[in-house]
Amino acid sequence: MNLDSTHLEEKAHTYEQNARISVPAYDTLFAMTQAYFRTHLGNQVSSLLVVGAGGGNELSAWGPSNPNWTFTGIDPSEEMLQIAQRKARQLSIESRVQLLHGTIDILSSTPSTFDAASCILVLHFIQDRQEKLKLLRNIHAQLKPGKPFVLACAYGERESDELQDRIKIWQSFFLDVGYKKAKVEDMGKVIMNISFISDQEIQELLQEAGFKHITRFFSSGLFAGWMSHA
Ligand SMILES: C[S@@+](CC[C@H](N)C(=O)[O-])C[C@H]1O[C@@H](n2cnc3c(N)ncnc32)[C@H](O)[C@@H]1O
């Protein structure tokens, strides 16, 4: 399916804007992840696995500034992948980018080949704990031993006042940029459809999947980021 370029442009623009309202310090998350990867990879030629590469923001954040990095991006959304493909072309980094349509399962026959991996803003779309664990285990299997992994996703205890408070703040970000109150109230209900699990449960999942030295390095509104090693 090839979507027309105006539609893709609009979709990309909307995604870019909403991500930055939804996740304050969104760009800092990518800058910190890049710094973490650089600390471990130095200037060596390195292959990165980007799980949930739709939209291509990992490519634009890390591609031009790290000419020795190659990227394998995976995403089940063809439309989001087309946006990523377009971004890679605009940044002239196409030769270092391979985009695959599907989930990480399509890589399972070639384990332990990547020097770093990220899974940014994906895990909360997977409802089932076993499925989350399977995804993290598959990422672990794709990494060379000891290599860095960054996970970022929504977190929180579903029924807690603490999460409800953070959702109110998240809603206020959208009100502040001019979204209508009724729309923002609806968004407050829709956001509860994603899978919220606590920081502790996320760290337990990472451990169960085989990751070590897990550190939460980022937190912004509804979302947080954890660094770890395979
Ligand atoms: C909110 S976007 C995040 C995209 C990008 N990582 C970023 O931060 O801009 C979530 C992406 O995850 C993808 N996704 C959903 N389920 C997935 C899965 N099981 N494996 C990989 N990607 C998935 C969606 O298609 C979508 O492109």
The ligand as a MOL file (V3000), in Angstrom:
LIG
                    3D

  0  0  0     0  0            999 V3000
M  V30 BEGIN CTAB
M  V30 COUNTS 27 29 0 0 0
M  V30 BEGIN ATOM
M  V30 1 C 3.7190 5.6350 19.7820 0
M  V30 2 S 4.4970 4.8590 18.4210 0 CHG=1
M  V30 3 C 6.2070 5.0390 18.8540 0
M  V30 4 C 7.0920 5.1100 17.6320 0
M  V30 5 C 8.5470 5.5120 17.9290 0
M  V30 6 N 9.2300 4.4920 18.7090 0
M  V30 7 C 8.6030 6.8570 18.6290 0
M  V30 8 O 8.8910 6.8950 19.8270 0
M  V30 9 O 8.3210 7.8560 17.9750 0 CHG=-1
M  V30 10 C 4.2200 3.1600 18.7180 0
M  V30 11 C 4.6340 2.2740 17.5740 0
M  V30 12 O 4.6880 0.9340 18.0470 0
M  V30 13 C 4.2310 0.0900 17.0170 0
M  V30 14 N 3.8940 -1.2160 17.6000 0
M  V30 15 C 2.7550 -1.6280 18.1800 0
M  V30 16 N 2.8690 -2.9020 18.5880 0
M  V30 17 C 4.1410 -3.3060 18.2780 0
M  V30 18 C 4.8820 -4.5200 18.4370 0
M  V30 19 N 4.3620 -5.5990 19.0110 0
M  V30 20 N 6.1540 -4.5650 17.9660 0
M  V30 21 C 6.7010 -3.4870 17.3990 0
M  V30 22 N 6.0510 -2.3090 17.2170 0
M  V30 23 C 4.7880 -2.2360 17.6530 0
M  V30 24 C 3.0640 0.8790 16.4180 0
M  V30 25 O 2.7130 0.4230 15.1290 0
M  V30 26 C 3.6400 2.2900 16.4120 0
M  V30 27 O 4.3160 2.5890 15.2180 0
M  V30 END ATOM
M  V30 BEGIN BOND
M  V30 1 1 1 2
M  V30 2 1 2 3
M  V30 3 1 2 10
M  V30 4 1 3 4
M  V30 5 1 4 5
M  V30 6 1 5 6
M  V30 7 1 5 7
M  V30 8 2 7 8
M  V30 9 1 7 9
M  V30 10 1 10 11
M  V30 11 1 11 12
M  V30 12 1 11 26
M  V30 13 1 12 13
M  V30 14 1 13 14
M  V30 15 1 13 24
M  V30 16 1 14 15
M  V30 17 1 14 23
M  V30 18 2 15 16
M  V30 19 1 16 17
M  V30 20 1 17 18
M  V30 21 2 17 23
M  V30 22 1 18 19
M  V30 23 2 18 20
M  V30 24 1 20 21
M  V30 25 2 21 22
M  V30 26 1 22 23
M  V30 27 1 24 25
M  V30 28 1 24 26
M  V30 29 1 26 27
M  V30 END BOND
M  V30 END CTAB
M  END
